[in-house]
């Protein structure tokens, strides 16, 4: 049986590519539900699979706590250099403690020597599902979600970890005492994919790693590794904010080459021109467009700066809403002409 890493649909062995999105299908390298791992974890179900690893929902038997196991594919475990990178990736993420980033708790090997990470299990709705069902989202909600994403990115960037494939699928929303708390998933996966494609298949250094709709211009130009910095993630977050506000993407394309050229050379469709009926405040639309600048020097300087700017935009929107509310209340209490005469 084979599966698609994008839509997670499964197909027979004789099917090479996914009929839905055209991606090459992966061999299902999955443990059956109930499998015991290292005597301490029991597999509940397989969550997803990509080029380098399989994600499982599991139970830690000693604490009875639900967790996620990110297990290197058996095929990849035979490459010592790749195993070292996987282990280093886990160690970096284990040092990262932030409420908006899914925790890595442990690195280990199975009884058969296959590396895996033990991670926090995140239960909630993906931002993709929220956009599909509820977008366009109110500007204040967009600011609150984006500010938390930027805060999580700031913590990871300060540890030297750039996400490189931030999408609505990698952001989860969790109800928290009436508010929404977000968690960023899949940190480090593009780094592993880059190593896999470059080392194992000998692809060109210009190979594009990431999801086409959310690529930064520098990724679209083929920059990888240390050529990228946190501002690449801010571009992706700009695309996501645009999508939350309008339900649409800032560019329209039908094939990989068109998406790449859109990010490199096309200007985003202006929110206030095409979506004027949404009444998105200018402060917010201007900030989204700054995140979408082709030149990364023109974007916010860091995720930490973006957090501060989003907080300022939130405050201004709340102040304007309160002023409108106060104005309506004032009109409601205004006495009509002739009122005093009528009282006499």
N, C-alpha and C positions, 0 to 999 in steps of 0.2 A: 504494500500500500504506500502511496505517496501523498504528500500534503503541500499546500501552498503557504509560504511564509507570510503572505500579505493577508489573504482572506481566510486562512486556516481550513479551507475545504480540502477534503481527501478524495483521491482518485486511484484507479487501478494502476498496477505496475507499468502497463504498456502506454500510459499517457505521459508525455514529456513535459508539456507546458500547461499552465493553468488556463482553462478556456475563458475565465473571467478577466484576468489582468495580464495574461501573457508571460508571467514570471516562470522560470524553470521550477519544476516541482522537486521537493526534497524527499529522500527516503525517510520514512517514519522510523526514527531510531528511539522508540519509546518503551519504557517499562510499563508492564500492565499495572492497573490499579491494585493496591494492596502489597506491592513489592516492598520488601524491607531493605533499607539502605544503611550500611555501616552499623547495623544493629540498633540504631537510634531514631530512624525516621521511617515512616510508612507512607508510601505514595497514595494520595487520594485520587488525583487525576492529572493528566497532562494538560497544561495551559496553552502552550504555543511552542513553535520550533522555528529557528532561523538557520542561517548558514553555519553558525559556530556552536550553538548550544540548544538544549531543550529545557523549557521551564515546566516545573511540576508544582502543584499544590501538595503539601505534605504535612504530616503531623509529627511533631517532636514528642516521642513517646514518654520521656521522663517528665516533661512539663505539661503534656497534652495541649501544647500551643500549636496553632496553625502557622506554617512558614512557607516560603517559596524556595525550592531548590533549582539553582541554575547549573545544569550539568553539561559539561563539554561533550560534544558529539563523540561517539566512540572512534570514528574515523580520524578526527583531529587530535585525539589523545596520543597518537603515535608520533607527533611532531614535537620534540623537546623544546624547541624555540617558542612554539606556539603555547605550550603548557606554561613556560616561564612567563610569557606575556599575560596569560590568563590569571596566573597566581599574583603577579604584580598589580594587575588591574583590581583584583579582589582586595589586596592589601591597601591600595590607595583609597578605595571606597570605604573600607572598614574604618579609616580614620576620619571619615566625613560624617559628622553628626549634625543633622539639621532637620527640623520638623517638616520641611517641604521636600525632602529627598528620601526615597526608600532606602532603608539601612541595609548594609551588608554586615552580617554578624560573624561569619566564620568561613574559612577556606579549608577544604579537606579532600580526601580521595576515597572512592568507593573501595570495597574489598578487592576489586579487579584493577585498581590503579587509575580509575577515571576521575579527573578533577571535578569538583563541584563547589559552588558557593551556597551558603545558607543565608537567605535574605528575609527581610520583613515581608509578610504577606499583606498586600494592599487590597482591601475590599471596598469597592465603590463603583462609581460610573466613570468611564473614560470621558475626557472632554469631547472626543469625537461623537459619542452618543448624545451628549448634552447639546452640542451644536446641531446635530441632525434633527433632534426633537424640538429644541426650544429657540434656536437662533432666528432672527437677530436678538442678542442678549442686551439687557439694559446697560448703559455706559458704566454705571457704578459697579455692577457685577463684573463687567469686563475688567475694570481697573483692579478690583479686589483679587480676581483670579490671576491676572497678569503680574500684579505686585508680588504675590506669593511665588509664582514661577520665577520671577527675576531674583527674589531673595534666595531661593534654592540654587539657582544658577550662580549667584554671587559666591555662595559658600563653596560650590564645586570649582569655580574658576580660581578662587583663592588657594585651592589645593592643587591647582595645575590640571584640572580635569575639565575639558571642553566636551559638551554633549555630542555635537556634530550631527545629530539626527532628531532634533526636537520636533515633535508632531503632536496633534491632538490625541493620538493613540498612546503617547508616552506620558500623558498628564492625566492623573486620576483625581476625581473630586470625592471627598469623604464628608458626610454630614457630621458636624461637630458642635453640639449644644446650640443648634439653630443657625450656626454659621457654616460656611464651606471651607474646608481645609484641603489643600492640594498636595499631591505627592508626585514627584518626577521619577519616572522609571527609565530603565535601559541606558543608564550612564555606562560608557565604556564599550558598548556593543560595536559602534562604528570603528573604533580603534582595532578591535579584534577582526572585524570584517576586512578592514584595509590590509592587515597583516596576512590574512588568509588569501585574499585575492592576489596580493603582490608576491608573496613567497611561494604559494602553492601553484598558482596558475600563471605566474609570470606576466601579469597584466601590465600595461603601460602605467607610468607614474601619473598619467593624466586621467586614470580611471575615476569616475565620479562615485563617491560613497555618500549615501544619504537618500532621503525621499525627495523625488523630483520637485514636488510642489512647494517644498520648504527649504530648498537649497539656497545658501547665500551666494552672491555673485562670485565670491572667491572660490567657493566649492565648485560652482558651475564651470569655473575656469580651470579646474583640475588641481587646485591647491589642496594639500593634505598635511597631516602631521603637524610639525611645528610651524608650518606656514599659516595655520589657522589660529585664531585666538577667540576669546569669549564673545567678541562682537559678531562672530558668525552665528552664535546662538541667539543674539539679540535680533538679528535679521529674521530668523525663523519665528521668534516670538512676535515680531511685527506682523508676519503673515498670519499667525494664529489670532492675534488681536483683531486684525482686519476681518478675518473670517467670523470671529465671535460677534462683531458689530454688524456685519452685513449678510452673513450666511454664505457669502461667496468668497472666492479667492481673488487676490489683487491682479492676477494674470489669468488668461485663458489660453490653453494649448491642448493639442490632441496627441502629441507624441513626445518622446524624450528630447529630441533635438529642439523642438519648439519651446519646451519648458526651460531648457538650458539657456536658449537665446533670450527668453523673456526676462530671466533673472539678470542676465548680463547687460541687456541693452534697452529693454522696454520700461516705460514709466508705469507705475500702478494706476489703475482706474481710480480717479478721485472719489472719495467717499461722499463729499458734500455735493458733487455734481450728479453722480448716478443714483445716490441713495439719499437725496435731500429730505425725503419724507421721514427718515429715521431720526432726524434732529439730533445727530451726534455732535456734542460740543466741539468747537474749533480747537480748544486746547488738546483734546484727546486725538482728534484726527491729525493734527500737526505732529503730535508725538509718535503716532503710528507711522506716519510718512517718514519721520526722521529715522526710525528703526529700519525702514525699507530703503534707505539710501544705498546707492550702488557703491559709493566710496565709504569704506568702513570708518574712515576718519570723521565723517559727517554724522555717524550714528552716536547715540549716547556713549560716553567714554568707557563705561563699565556697567555690569549688571547692577552694582551697588548704586550708581548714579541713576539708573532707570528706576530702581525702587523709590528713590527720593522724588523723582519727577512724577511718578504715578501717584504717590501719596499727595503731592501738591495738586494734581489734577482732581483727585478724589475730593479733596477739601474744597476746591473751587466749585465743583459740581454740587456738592452738598450745600455750600453757601448760597449758590444761585437757586437751588430748589427751595431752601428755607425762605429766601427773599420773595419768591413767587407765592409761597404759602402764606407768608405774612401779608402780602399785598391783597390776596384774595380774602383773607380774614378782615382786613381793613375795609374792603368794599362791602362785606357782609354786614358790618356794624355801622356803615354810613347811613344816616337818617335821611329820608327823602325830603325834597323841598316842601314847605308848608306844614311840616310836622308840628312845629310849635304852635302855629295858628290852630291846627286841628285840636291840639290839647286844650286850648282855651275854650 
